[in-house]
Amino acid sequence: MHPGVRNLQSLIEEAWSKGFDEEGAEQLKRNLVGTGKYIGTAELYVAFTYRGIPARLADFDLNDGVEVLLNWVLQHFCMTDTPPVMLDEDLSSKASVIVTEKMPLIFQHDGHSRTIVGCERCADGSINLLIFDPSRYIPPNVRDAGLRYHATDLSGGTTSSQPVSLSNVLHEALHPVQTIKAHKRKADNTSTHESSKKHRGGSGSIDGLTNDVTRNGGLGPTTGRNEVQPDASKVLGIFRLNANKLKRKRQYQILYFPLTDPLTEIERRARRLVTSLKIH
């Protein structure tokens, strides 16, 4: 099935017809295709489990603080079976960026969904989420840079002989003084050649950051030096969501993917009723 809203709507309706999520089907009057009705984490859970893809829902109540949610996300992108103390030691001993094979998280509150693609740990122990938010304004220069990369990736080519990794981009954001000095030394030693429904089941300062950043995925080739590149620290700030902003809401739901074997027919049928795990 090709990706797209209409195909997703059709898939959910098909799952409803097979007995999946009777409560949600009744709430949405068993009609999604061609409508503007909201598709939330519960509906996405139905779509994935109906196709045999393991997925889980987790509910968070932040009456006792946001730390439980932030720590859960950190554990998700790291080794979830590692005790917190060991995890902290592991993070502090590694490089700035830890790339994982974990899937992004679908993050929902009050009818709005975002995608958590990673997290960032600061020197004071606080954690920022790194998110893609469809309602967030993206500056034109950042958007243009992303479109240039996407076009290059699709064509299988590169406009520069020097590829750039996500680690390099975030290193510049987290260590601006060191980066500026390195660029200055390089400039002094080189010639003029160019280089490279019912709920069921912000930018920040770079001061005080450590070398601990966790996210999934990566970047490919960059454009040539003759094209102005966005400031790395400002780019990272666009995708940060800190604890103060999370406190504005009390209830969140996350859809996550454990990356286990495909569901058997028995497991699929057992998941026709939507359930979630409450995280305290």
TORVO-953758 format. One line per 2 residues: number of its first residue (from 1); for each residue x, y, z of N, C-alpha, C. Coordinates in pm, 1 decimal, padded with zeros to 6 digits. Layout:
TORVO-953758
NUM	X,Y,Z,X,Y,Z,X,Y,Z  ...
END
This chain:
TORVO-953758
1	00084.4,-00119.2,00000.0,00000.0,00000.0,00000.0,00087.9,00124.2,00000.0  00058.1,00217.5,-00089.7,00134.6,00340.9,-00096.6,00099.0,00431.1,00021.8
3	00197.0,00507.2,00074.1,00166.8,00598.2,00184.5,00075.2,00710.7,00138.8  -00003.4,00760.8,00228.8,-00096.2,00868.2,00197.1,-00212.7,00866.7,00293.2
5	-00272.8,00983.0,00315.4,-00381.6,00993.7,00412.3,-00500.9,00908.2,00371.1  -00539.1,00913.6,00243.9,-00656.4,00837.7,00199.4,-00634.6,00686.9,00216.3
7	-00516.2,00639.3,00182.3,-00488.9,00496.4,00199.2,-00488.4,00457.1,00346.3  -00437.6,00546.8,00431.9,-00440.5,00520.0,00575.4,-00584.2,00515.9,00625.4
9	-00666.0,00608.4,00580.0,-00807.2,00607.5,00617.7,-00874.5,00476.7,00575.7  -00844.6,00432.6,00454.8,-00903.0,00307.4,00404.7,-00859.0,00188.4,00488.2
11	-00731.6,00188.0,00526.6,-00679.0,00077.4,00605.8,-00746.6,00070.9,00742.0  -00766.9,00186.0,00805.1,-00832.7,00188.5,00936.1,-00977.0,00141.2,00924.4
13	-01046.8,00186.2,00821.7,-01184.5,00140.4,00800.8,-01189.1,-00010.8,00778.2  -01091.4,-00062.6,00704.7,-01084.9,-00207.2,00681.6,-01063.9,-00281.6,00812.5
15	-00977.5,-00227.3,00898.6,-00953.9,-00289.7,01029.0,-01081.0,-00286.6,01113.3  -01151.7,-00176.1,01109.6,-01278.8,-00168.2,01182.5,-01375.6,-00277.0,01136.8
17	-01380.9,-00297.9,01006.0,-01474.2,-00397.8,00952.0,-01439.1,-00539.1,00997.0  -01314.1,-00558.3,01041.8,-01269.4,-00689.3,01089.6,-01276.2,-00699.7,01241.6
19	-01339.6,-00601.2,01305.2,-01359.1,-00608.7,01449.2,-01255.5,-00537.4,01533.2  -01164.2,-00462.5,01471.7,-01063.4,-00389.1,01547.2,-01121.8,-00258.0,01601.0
21	-01094.6,-00228.5,01726.0,-01127.4,-00100.7,01790.1,-01273.3,-00060.3,01768.1  -01362.8,-00138.6,01822.7,-01505.5,-00108.7,01809.0,-01540.0,00027.7,01869.3
23	-01476.4,00061.9,01980.0,-01505.2,00190.0,02045.2,-01467.9,00307.1,01954.7  -01347.9,00301.6,01898.0,-01304.8,00408.7,01808.9,-01388.9,00416.4,01683.1
25	-01427.8,00300.8,01631.4,-01510.9,00298.0,01511.2,-01644.3,00367.1,01535.7  -01702.1,00343.5,01654.1,-01829.4,00407.6,01686.7,-01811.3,00558.0,01705.0
27	-01702.1,00598.5,01768.4,-01676.7,00741.1,01789.5,-01667.2,00815.5,01656.9  -01605.8,00753.4,01558.5,-01585.9,00817.9,01428.4,-01691.1,00775.1,01327.0
29	-01796.4,00708.6,01375.6,-01911.6,00670.3,01292.5,-01871.2,00582.9,01173.6  -01761.6,00509.3,01192.3,-01713.2,00412.7,01092.7,-01690.2,00474.9,00954.6
31	-01656.0,00600.6,00955.4,-01635.2,00670.4,00828.6,-01514.6,00763.6,00839.7  -01410.0,00732.3,00762.8,-01289.8,00815.6,00761.3,-01253.5,00863.6,00621.4
33	-01268.2,00777.8,00522.3,-01220.1,00807.4,00387.3,-01286.4,00933.4,00332.6  -01202.6,01026.8,00289.4,-01252.3,01149.9,00230.2,-01295.5,01255.1,00329.9
35	-01276.0,01228.8,00459.4,-01314.2,01326.1,00561.6,-01189.4,01392.3,00619.3  -01211.6,01493.6,00700.8,-01101.4,01559.7,00770.1,-01094.5,01519.8,00915.9
37	-01152.4,01405.1,00949.3,-01153.2,01359.7,01087.9,-01011.4,01330.4,01136.1  -00990.4,01359.9,01262.5,-00858.0,01344.7,01321.9,-00818.9,01197.6,01335.0
39	-00698.9,01165.2,01292.5,-00641.2,01031.9,01310.1,-00534.5,01042.5,01418.2  -00559.5,00978.4,01530.9,-00467.5,00987.4,01643.3,-00385.2,00862.2,01662.9
41	-00318.7,00856.9,01777.4,-00231.7,00743.5,01806.6,-00309.7,00612.2,01815.4  -00432.1,00617.4,01866.8,-00511.6,00494.4,01876.9,-00544.4,00439.4,01738.6
43	-00579.4,00527.5,01645.5,-00610.4,00483.4,01509.4,-00485.9,00430.0,01438.4  -00373.3,00494.5,01461.5,-00248.6,00444.9,01402.9,-00212.8,00308.2,01460.6
45	-00236.2,00291.0,01590.0,-00214.2,00161.1,01653.4,-00298.2,00054.0,01584.0  -00423.3,00086.2,01555.9,-00512.6,-00007.8,01488.1,-00458.5,-00043.9,01350.1
47	-00415.3,00058.4,01275.6,-00365.6,00034.4,01139.9,-00243.9,-00057.2,01140.6  -00149.8,-00030.9,01230.9,-00026.8,-00110.7,01233.7,-00052.7,-00253.1,01282.6
49	-00127.6,-00267.1,01391.5,-00150.1,-00401.8,01444.5,-00235.6,-00484.6,01348.8  -00328.0,-00421.4,01279.4,-00408.9,-00492.6,01180.7,-00321.0,-00552.1,01071.3
51	-00214.9,-00481.8,01035.7,-00121.9,-00532.8,00934.6,-00013.5,-00622.3,00993.5  -00023.1,-00651.8,01121.9,00071.4,-00743.3,01185.0,00200.2,-00678.8,01231.8
53	00203.1,-00545.8,01237.9,00323.2,-00473.6,01281.5,00311.3,-00445.7,01430.7  00404.6,-00495.5,01513.3,00395.8,-00474.0,01657.8,00402.5,-00325.6,01693.1
55	00308.0,-00280.1,01772.7,00303.7,-00141.5,01818.5,00242.6,-00140.5,01957.8  00279.3,-00040.1,02036.3,00228.6,-00028.3,02172.4,00192.6,00117.2,02201.1
57	00098.5,00135.8,02294.1,00060.6,00268.7,02340.2,00102.4,00285.6,02485.4  00154.4,00403.6,02517.7,00193.3,00435.5,02654.8,00130.9,00568.9,02693.4
59	00067.1,00573.4,02810.5,00002.8,00695.0,02860.7,00084.5,00754.5,02974.4  00096.5,00887.3,02972.0,00173.2,00959.0,03073.7,00085.3,01066.6,03136.4
61	00078.4,01066.3,03269.4,00011.9,01172.3,03344.1,00120.5,01250.2,03417.0  00132.7,01379.3,03385.8,00244.5,01458.5,03436.4,00211.8,01534.9,03563.8
63	00112.5,01490.9,03638.5,00080.0,01558.8,03764.0,00197.0,01557.5,03860.8  00280.4,01456.2,03851.5,00396.3,01445.3,03940.2,00525.3,01491.5,03873.7
65	00514.4,01559.1,03760.0,00633.2,01610.2,03692.3,00656.4,01545.5,03557.3  00743.6,01609.9,03478.7,00768.6,01564.2,03341.8,00883.1,01463.6,03333.2
67	00953.4,01443.0,03444.2,01073.2,01359.6,03439.1,01043.2,01217.6,03394.3  00927.9,01164.9,03434.7,00897.0,01026.6,03398.7,00887.5,01010.9,03247.3
69	00829.4,01108.8,03179.7,00818.4,01102.4,03033.7,00955.4,01118.3,02968.3  01031.1,01217.8,03014.1,01161.9,01243.8,02954.2,01256.0,01125.6,02972.9
71	01256.3,01068.1,03092.1,01343.9,00953.3,03116.9,01300.6,00831.3,03036.0  01170.6,00815.5,03017.4,01121.2,00703.3,02937.3,01168.3,00716.0,02792.9
73	01160.8,00836.5,02737.9,01206.1,00857.7,02600.4,01356.2,00833.0,02589.2  01432.7,00880.8,02686.8,01577.1,00857.2,02685.5,01606.8,00708.2,02686.5
75	01537.2,00635.2,02772.3,01557.2,00490.8,02778.5,01518.7,00424.0,02646.5  01413.9,00473.7,02582.9,01369.7,00415.1,02456.0,01478.2,00424.5,02349.8
77	01539.6,00541.0,02337.6,01639.1,00558.5,02232.3,01774.2,00498.1,02269.4  01790.1,00463.4,02397.3,01911.5,00392.6,02438.6,01873.3,00245.4,02458.3
79	01935.7,00180.2,02551.7,01904.8,00038.8,02577.0,01803.2,00032.9,02689.6  01681.3,00001.7,02656.1,01573.4,00008.0,02753.9,01588.8,-00092.8,02867.6
81	01672.0,-00194.5,02848.7,01691.1,-00291.8,02955.9,01814.0,-00259.8,03039.9  01873.0,-00141.0,03019.6,01989.6,-00099.9,03096.9,01945.9,-00016.1,03215.7
83	01990.2,-00048.0,03338.3,01954.2,00033.5,03454.4,01998.6,00178.1,03434.7  01926.7,00275.6,03491.3,01958.3,00417.3,03470.9,02101.9,00455.2,03502.4
85	02159.6,00403.7,03613.1,02296.2,00441.1,03648.7,02394.0,00394.1,03542.6  02378.1,00270.0,03497.8,02465.9,00217.1,03393.8,02448.2,00293.6,03263.3
87	02324.0,00333.7,03236.2,02296.4,00407.8,03113.5,02369.0,00541.5,03114.7  02364.4,00611.5,03228.8,02432.2,00740.3,03238.5,02582.2,00724.9,03217.6
89	02639.3,00621.9,03276.0,02782.2,00598.5,03259.2,02815.0,00568.9,03113.7  02727.7,00493.3,03048.5,02749.5,00458.2,02908.9,02745.1,00582.1,02820.9
91	02648.8,00670.6,02845.8,02636.3,00791.4,02764.7,02755.3,00883.9,02783.1  02801.8,00897.9,02908.3,02909.4,00992.7,02934.4,03042.4,00947.2,02877.5
93	03052.0,00820.3,02841.0,03179.3,00768.7,02790.8,03185.8,00765.4,02639.4  03079.7,00807.9,02572.5,03075.6,00796.8,02427.7,03077.0,00933.2,02360.9
95	03075.7,00932.5,02228.2,03086.0,01054.8,02150.3,02958.0,01137.2,02160.5  02959.9,01253.6,02095.2,02850.3,01348.8,02105.0,02717.4,01291.5,02059.2
97	02717.8,01214.3,01953.3,02593.5,01165.4,01894.2,02589.9,01013.3,01898.2  02481.1,00960.0,01950.7,02460.0,00816.0,01950.2,02346.4,00787.4,01853.1
99	02375.3,00721.1,01743.8,02274.5,00687.6,01643.5,02219.9,00549.0,01674.3  02088.2,00538.3,01684.4,02025.9,00411.5,01719.3,01942.5,00358.8,01603.5
101	01896.8,00236.2,01618.5,01807.6,00176.3,01519.5,01662.6,00182.7,01564.8  01636.7,00256.9,01672.3,01500.9,00269.1,01723.2,01413.8,00349.0,01627.4
103	01286.4,00313.5,01623.5,01189.8,00387.1,01543.2,01152.3,00517.2,01613.9  01113.2,00619.7,01537.8,01060.2,00741.3,01600.8,00934.3,00709.9,01681.2
105	00896.5,00803.7,01767.1,00777.7,00789.2,01849.9,00669.8,00885.6,01802.2  00545.1,00839.7,01799.1,00432.6,00928.1,01769.8,00382.8,00983.2,01903.1
107	00382.9,01114.3,01916.0,00364.1,01184.1,02043.2,00236.7,01267.9,02034.3  00137.7,01237.3,02117.9,00007.0,01302.2,02105.3,-00038.1,01366.5,02235.3
109	-00103.9,01480.9,02221.5,-00175.0,01543.9,02332.3,-00287.3,01629.4,02276.0  -00400.9,01627.5,02338.7,-00513.5,01715.7,02303.8,-00533.2,01733.6,02153.7
111	-00535.2,01626.2,02080.2,-00564.9,01636.3,01938.3,-00452.1,01682.4,01850.0  -00330.5,01688.5,01900.6,-00216.1,01728.0,01817.8,-00108.8,01620.6,01828.0
113	-00055.9,01578.5,01714.4,00046.7,01474.1,01711.5,00177.6,01528.5,01657.9  00285.6,01487.4,01720.3,00420.1,01521.0,01675.9,00502.4,01393.0,01671.6
115	00620.8,01401.8,01614.0,00708.5,01285.4,01603.0,00835.7,01311.2,01681.5  00864.2,01226.3,01778.5,00989.2,01236.4,01854.6,01095.3,01155.2,01781.6
117	01201.2,01221.9,01738.2,01306.1,01153.4,01662.7,01433.8,01134.6,01744.3  01436.6,01185.2,01866.7,01554.9,01168.6,01949.4,01543.7,01251.0,02075.3
119	01650.8,01255.4,02152.1,01653.9,01336.4,02272.7,01795.8,01385.6,02297.3  01804.3,01486.5,02383.1,01930.3,01555.6,02408.1,01946.0,01572.6,02559.4
121	02058.1,01530.8,02613.2,02081.5,01545.7,02756.2,02179.6,01658.1,02782.6  02145.5,01745.7,02877.0,02227.1,01863.0,02907.6,02317.4,01836.5,03027.7
123	02409.6,01930.3,03051.1,02507.9,01914.0,03158.3,02442.4,01908.3,03295.4  02329.2,01977.1,03311.6,02261.9,01977.3,03441.2,02172.9,01854.9,03461.5
125	02175.6,01763.2,03366.4,02096.0,01641.5,03376.8,01958.9,01650.4,03313.8  01918.5,01769.7,03273.0,01787.7,01785.2,03209.0,01789.4,01724.3,03069.2
127	01671.5,01697.2,03017.2,01657.5,01630.8,02887.3,01564.6,01712.5,02798.2  01604.2,01732.1,02675.3,01518.2,01792.0,02573.8,01476.5,01684.1,02474.7
129	01353.2,01689.3,02430.5,01310.4,01602.9,02321.2,01343.8,01670.2,02189.2  01376.2,01591.9,02089.2,01397.6,01641.2,01953.4,01280.0,01592.7,01870.2
131	01203.2,01687.6,01817.1,01076.1,01651.1,01755.5,01058.9,01712.6,01617.4  00975.4,01647.9,01538.0,00922.4,01705.7,01414.9,00778.0,01745.9,01445.3
133	00747.9,01873.1,01430.3,00615.8,01926.0,01463.3,00555.9,01990.4,01339.4  00445.4,01936.0,01285.5,00387.0,01993.3,01164.0,00336.9,02135.6,01182.3
135	00316.2,02179.0,01307.7,00269.3,02315.4,01331.4,00383.6,02413.7,01355.5  00505.2,02363.0,01362.1,00621.0,02449.3,01390.3,00667.1,02520.2,01264.0
137	00690.9,02650.4,01275.8,00740.4,02728.3,01162.2,00887.1,02695.3,01138.0  00920.1,02662.3,01015.0,01057.6,02633.6,00976.1,01109.5,02751.7,00893.9
139	01217.0,02817.6,00937.2,01271.6,02930.7,00861.7,01303.1,02890.8,00718.1  01284.7,02982.6,00623.2,01305.7,02949.6,00481.4,01443.3,02891.8,00451.1
141	01549.3,02944.8,00516.0,01682.9,02894.4,00484.1,01701.5,02750.0,00530.0  01639.3,02714.2,00642.5,01647.0,02576.2,00690.5,01565.0,02484.8,00600.1
143	01447.8,02531.0,00562.4,01363.3,02451.9,00472.3,01432.2,02430.7,00338.0  01492.4,02536.6,00283.7,01560.0,02525.0,00154.5,01676.5,02426.7,00162.0
145	01750.7,02431.3,00273.8,01862.9,02338.6,00290.0,01812.8,02194.4,00294.2  01699.9,02172.2,00361.9,01643.0,02038.7,00367.0,01595.9,01990.1,00231.2
147	01535.0,02080.5,00154.7,01488.9,02043.5,00020.7,01606.1,02012.6,-00071.6  01715.7,02088.9,-00057.0,01834.0,02061.8,-00139.4,01890.8,01924.1,-00107.1
149	01896.8,01892.0,00021.6,01947.3,01759.9,00060.0,01856.5,01649.6,00006.9  01724.9,01670.6,00021.0,01629.5,01569.1,-00024.3,01641.9,01546.6,-00174.7
151	01656.0,01654.7,-00250.7,01669.7,01641.8,-00395.9,01797.8,01568.3,-00432.3  01905.8,01598.4,-00360.5,02033.3,01531.3,-00385.1,02024.1,01383.4,-00351.6
153	01955.4,01353.1,-00240.8,01941.8,01214.0,-00198.0,01860.7,01133.5,-00299.2  01754.7,01194.3,-00353.9,01671.9,01124.2,-00451.4,01745.8,01099.5,-00581.9
155	01831.3,01194.4,-00620.4,01903.5,01180.4,-00746.7,02021.3,01086.0,-00735.2  02057.8,01053.2,-00610.5,02170.4,00962.9,-00589.2,02304.0,01029.7,-00609.8
157	02303.1,01161.1,-00623.3,02427.8,01234.3,-00645.2,02460.4,01322.4,-00527.4  02561.1,01403.7,-00544.1,02602.5,01497.3,-00440.9,02658.4,01621.7,-00505.3
159	02633.1,01734.0,-00441.1,02686.0,01859.5,-00492.3,02817.3,01895.5,-00425.1  02869.0,01801.8,-00348.4,02996.6,01825.8,-00283.1,03071.1,01694.5,-00271.8
161	03201.5,01699.9,-00279.9,03280.8,01577.9,-00268.2,03298.6,01536.7,-00123.5  03256.6,01622.0,-00028.4,03273.6,01592.9,00111.9,03137.8,01572.4,00178.1
163	03097.5,01447.7,00207.0,02970.8,01425.9,00275.9,02979.9,01473.2,00419.8  02866.0,01508.8,00476.3,02862.7,01552.5,00615.2,02770.6,01458.9,00691.6
165	02812.3,01418.3,00809.4,02731.4,01328.5,00889.6,02654.0,01408.4,00992.8  02551.1,01344.8,01050.8,02475.0,01408.6,01156.8,02564.8,01442.3,01274.1
167	02661.5,01355.9,01301.7,02752.8,01380.7,01412.0,02826.6,01512.1,01393.4  02871.5,01539.9,01270.1,02942.9,01664.9,01244.7,02852.7,01785.6,01263.1
169	02728.4,01774.9,01215.5,02634.9,01887.1,01228.1,02608.7,01919.2,01374.4  02577.8,01816.3,01455.1,02547.5,01840.3,01595.0,02671.5,01878.6,01674.6
171	02788.8,01833.7,01630.7,02911.2,01874.3,01697.6,02929.5,02025.2,01685.3  02899.3,02080.1,01568.4,02909.9,02224.1,01549.4,02810.8,02298.0,01637.9
173	02692.9,02239.4,01656.7,02592.0,02304.4,01739.3,02629.6,02301.8,01887.0  02688.2,02191.4,01931.1,02717.0,02174.1,02072.8,02851.4,02231.2,02115.0
175	02941.7,02251.1,02019.3,03075.0,02301.7,02051.0,03111.1,02415.5,01955.5  03037.3,02528.5,01962.4,03057.3,02635.4,01864.2,03195.3,02697.7,01868.6
177	03252.1,02717.0,01988.1,03383.4,02781.0,01997.6,03489.9,02693.2,01934.2  03485.9,02565.2,01965.7,03581.9,02470.8,01908.5,03567.7,02465.3,01757.2
179	03444.8,02469.4,01709.0,03419.8,02463.5,01564.9,03472.8,02586.5,01494.5  03448.6,02703.9,01553.5,03496.2,02828.5,01493.0,03648.1,02828.0,01482.1
181	03716.0,02783.4,01588.3,03862.3,02778.2,01584.8,03910.5,02682.1,01477.3  03843.3,02567.3,01465.8,03883.9,02468.8,01365.5,03866.4,02524.2,01225.5
183	03756.2,02593.2,01202.7,03732.4,02651.6,01071.1,03834.1,02760.4,01040.1  03872.3,02837.5,01143.0,03969.1,02944.4,01122.4,04105.1,02886.9,01084.9
185	04146.2,02780.0,01154.3,04273.6,02716.8,01122.2,04271.3,02661.9,00980.6  04160.0,02601.0,00942.2,04149.0,02544.0,00808.8,04156.5,02652.4,00702.8
187	04091.1,02765.9,00729.2,04092.8,02875.5,00632.7,04232.9,02932.2,00617.2  04309.9,02936.9,00724.9,04445.0,02991.3,00719.1,04539.3,02901.1,00642.3
189	04508.1,02771.2,00635.2,04601.5,02675.4,00576.8,04558.7,02622.3,00440.7  04451.9,02677.7,00382.8,04404.5,02627.9,00254.6,04404.8,02737.7,00151.4
191	04394.8,02696.1,00024.1,04391.3,02792.1,-00085.7,04248.7,02836.0,-00109.7  04223.7,02893.7,-00224.7,04090.5,02944.7,-00254.7,04000.0,02837.7,-00311.5
193	04042.6,02710.1,-00315.8,03957.8,02602.7,-00366.6,03835.4,02586.3,-00276.0  03719.5,02557.8,-00336.7,03597.7,02536.0,-00260.0,03598.9,02396.9,-00196.5
195	03537.7,02388.2,-00079.1,03521.1,02258.9,-00013.9,03372.6,02238.8,00016.0  03392.0,02155.8,00058.4,03255.3,02125.4,00074.1,03156.8,02201.0,00180.1
197	-01019.2,01334.0,01831.3,-01131.0,01252.5,01893.3,-01115.7,01233.8,02036.6  -01179.3,01151.2,02107.1,-01167.1,01131.4,02249.6,-01038.1,01054.8,02270.0
199	-00970.8,01096.3,02373.0,-00842.8,01032.0,02398.4,-00864.7,00894.3,02460.0  -00805.6,00794.0,02402.7,-00812.9,00658.1,02455.9,-00674.2,00600.6,02464.6
201	-00727.8,00445.4,02542.8,-00620.0,00351.8,02559.8,-00513.1,00403.4,02650.1  01085.2,02440.9,02026.5,01122.5,02574.5,02075.5,01271.8,02590.9,02074.4
203	01292.3,02672.4,02061.5,01438.9,02684.9,02054.6,01493.5,02708.2,02193.1  01622.0,02667.7,02215.4,01685.6,02686.6,02344.0,01830.3,02724.6,02329.6
205	01890.3,02764.7,02441.7,02030.3,02804.6,02440.7,02119.0,02682.4,02432.4  02236.8,02697.4,02375.8,02330.2,02586.0,02368.0,02425.4,02586.9,02486.3
207	02410.4,02685.7,02577.8,02497.7,02691.5,02693.8,02471.8,02572.6,02784.6  02578.7,02515.6,02840.1,02565.9,02411.3,02939.3,02541.0,02273.5,02884.2
209	02556.6,02252.9,02755.6,02532.7,02121.1,02698.6,02656.0,02033.7,02712.2  02633.3,01905.2,02730.8,02743.6,01810.4,02735.0,02758.9,01745.4,02599.5
211	02832.4,01635.5,02595.3,02852.7,01563.6,02470.1,02746.7,01458.1,02445.8  02635.0,01463.9,02519.4,02537.1,01356.2,02511.8,02415.9,01398.0,02431.4
213	02406.3,01347.9,02311.1,02289.5,01369.9,02226.8,02250.6,01236.3,02168.1  02123.0,01202.4,02176.0,02076.4,01075.8,02122.1,01964.5,01101.1,02023.7
215	01970.6,01042.1,01905.3,01862.8,01050.0,01807.4,01881.2,00937.1,01709.1  01783.7,00920.7,01619.3,01795.3,00815.2,01519.7,01799.3,00876.7,01381.7
217	01853.9,00804.3,01287.9,01861.7,00854.8,01150.9,01991.4,00926.2,01126.5  02003.9,00992.8,01011.0,02126.1,01064.5,00979.4,02109.7,01149.2,00857.4
219	02210.9,01228.8,00829.0,02210.4,01316.0,00713.8,02309.9,01266.5,00611.5  02286.7,01299.6,00488.6,02374.2,01259.1,00380.2,02454.8,01374.8,00329.5
221	02474.1,01384.9,00197.9,02561.2,01484.9,00140.7,02513.0,01625.6,00167.2  02605.2,01717.0,00176.7,02572.0,01857.6,00192.7,02593.7,01929.9,00061.8
223	02549.0,02053.2,00056.9,02566.8,02132.0,-00063.3,02703.7,02196.3,-00062.4  02737.9,02261.1,-00171.2,02869.1,02322.6,-00183.0,02885.7,02441.6,-00091.9
225	03009.9,02481.4,-00066.9,03040.2,02592.4,00020.9,02983.9,02723.6,-00032.0  02959.4,02732.2,-00164.5,02908.4,02856.1,-00220.4,02763.7,02881.8,-00180.9
227	02693.8,02782.9,-00127.0,02558.1,02801.4,-00079.7,02560.0,02821.8,00070.9  02488.0,02923.9,00117.1,02487.5,02957.2,00258.8,02416.4,02847.1,00337.4
229	02483.5,02793.9,00438.4,02426.3,02688.5,00520.3,02366.0,02747.8,00647.5  02256.3,02690.6,00697.6,02195.8,02739.5,00821.8,02290.1,02720.9,00939.4
231	02276.6,02806.5,01039.6,02354.1,02793.6,01161.9,02311.0,02665.9,01234.1  02406.9,02579.2,01261.7,02374.6,02447.0,01316.8,02302.9,02455.8,01450.9
233	02345.6,02549.2,01538.1,02282.8,02559.9,01669.5,02138.2,02605.7,01658.7  02110.5,02694.8,01563.8,01973.2,02741.5,01545.2,01885.6,02632.0,01485.3
235	01943.6,02552.6,01397.2,01868.0,02441.7,01339.2,01826.7,02343.4,01448.4  01919.3,02308.2,01535.5,01888.1,02215.6,01643.5,01781.6,02273.9,01735.2
237	01789.3,02405.3,01759.6,01692.4,02469.7,01847.4,01549.9,02461.2,01796.9  01532.5,02457.4,01667.1,01398.3,02449.2,01608.8,01327.5,02321.1,01651.7
239	01404.2,02217.1,01674.4,01345.4,02085.4,01700.0,01349.3,02046.5,01847.3  01392.3,02137.0,01934.8,01396.3,02106.6,02077.8,01259.6,02127.0,02142.8
241	01227.0,02039.6,02235.5,01109.8,02055.5,02321.2,01155.8,02028.7,02463.6  01155.9,02133.9,02546.9,01211.0,02118.6,02681.2,01102.0,02092.7,02784.7
243	01145.7,02073.0,02908.8,01053.2,02036.2,03016.2,00949.9,02144.7,03042.1  00990.2,02271.3,03035.0,00896.1,02380.3,03061.4,00779.7,02379.9,02962.8
245	00808.9,02350.5,02837.4,00701.0,02345.1,02737.8,00613.8,02221.4,02757.0  00675.3,02111.2,02798.4,00597.2,01989.9,02822.8,00498.8,02008.8,02937.7
247	00533.3,02094.0,03034.3,00448.4,02115.6,03151.4,00316.4,02183.9,03117.4  00306.9,02239.1,02998.6,00183.9,02309.0,02960.2,00066.3,02212.8,02944.7
249	00095.8,02085.2,02925.9,-00008.0,01982.6,02916.4,00014.6,01880.5,03026.6  -00093.1,01813.1,03064.5,-00083.9,01715.7,03173.0,-00086.1,01571.8,03124.5
251	-00146.1,01548.0,03010.4,-00159.3,01410.4,02963.1,-00103.7,01396.7,02822.0  -00023.9,01293.1,02803.8,00036.2,01262.8,02674.1,00019.9,01114.1,02646.2
253	00017.3,01082.9,02518.4,00017.4,00942.1,02477.2,00122.7,00922.4,02369.2  00195.9,00812.0,02379.8,00301.6,00780.4,02283.8,00272.3,00646.1,02218.1
255	00285.6,00643.5,02086.6,00281.0,00518.2,02010.9,00423.8,00481.0,01976.1  00465.2,00361.1,02017.1,00602.3,00319.0,01989.4,00603.8,00179.0,01929.0
257	00718.3,00146.9,01871.2,00733.0,00021.3,01796.9,00848.2,-00059.1,01857.4  00819.9,-00174.3,01918.8,00924.0,-00252.6,01986.7,01019.4,-00325.1,01893.1
259	00990.3,-00326.7,01762.8,01077.2,-00391.8,01664.1,01095.6,-00541.0,01693.3  00987.8,-00604.5,01733.0,00988.6,-00749.0,01753.5,00933.5,-00817.5,01628.2
261	00923.8,-00948.9,01633.4,00874.9,-01024.2,01517.6,00732.1,-00982.4,01481.2  00695.6,-00995.6,01353.8,00557.8,-00964.6,01313.3,00456.9,-01042.8,01396.5
263	00340.2,-00983.7,01416.5,00237.8,-01046.6,01498.3,00182.4,-01171.3,01429.7  00160.3,-01273.2,01508.6,00091.1,-01391.0,01457.2,-00058.2,-01359.3,01445.8
265	-00131.9,-01447.0,01381.8,-00276.3,-01424.2,01368.3,-00343.3,-01418.3,01505.1  -00298.0,-01502.1,01596.1,-00355.2,-01501.6,01731.4,-00324.1,-01369.3,01800.8
267	-00202.1,-01320.9,01786.8,-00163.9,-01194.0,01848.8,-00240.7,-01077.2,01787.8  -00259.5,-01080.8,01657.6,-00336.3,-00974.6,01591.6,-00477.8,-00968.1,01648.1
269	-00542.0,-01080.0,01656.7,-00680.5,-01084.1,01704.1,-00689.7,-01042.0,01850.5  -00586.0,-01072.2,01927.3,-00585.3,-01032.9,02068.4,-00572.5,-00882.1,02085.8
271	-00527.0,-00814.6,01982.1,-00507.5,-00669.7,01989.6,-00621.8,-00590.8,01924.4  -00731.8,-00657.8,01898.9,-00845.2,-00585.4,01840.6,-00901.1,-00481.9,01937.9
273	-00887.2,-00508.0,02066.3,-00924.7,-00410.3,02168.0,-00802.6,-00323.5,02198.2  -00818.3,-00192.8,02184.2,-00705.9,-00101.3,02204.6,-00679.1,-00085.0,02353.7
275	-00557.2,-00113.6,02394.4,-00515.4,-00096.1,02533.8,-00385.7,-00016.7,02537.2  -00356.5,00039.8,02652.8,-00232.4,00116.3,02667.2,-00170.9,00089.6,02803.5
277	-00042.4,00115.8,02812.3,00031.7,00098.2,02936.6,00046.9,00233.4,03004.3  00004.0,00243.6,03129.4,00017.7,00369.0,03203.1,00155.8,00374.0,03267.4
279	00231.0,00478.6,03236.2,00366.8,00494.4,03287.2,00365.3,00591.1,03405.0  00420.7,00547.3,03518.0,00424.4,00631.4,03638.3,00568.8,00666.3,03672.7
END
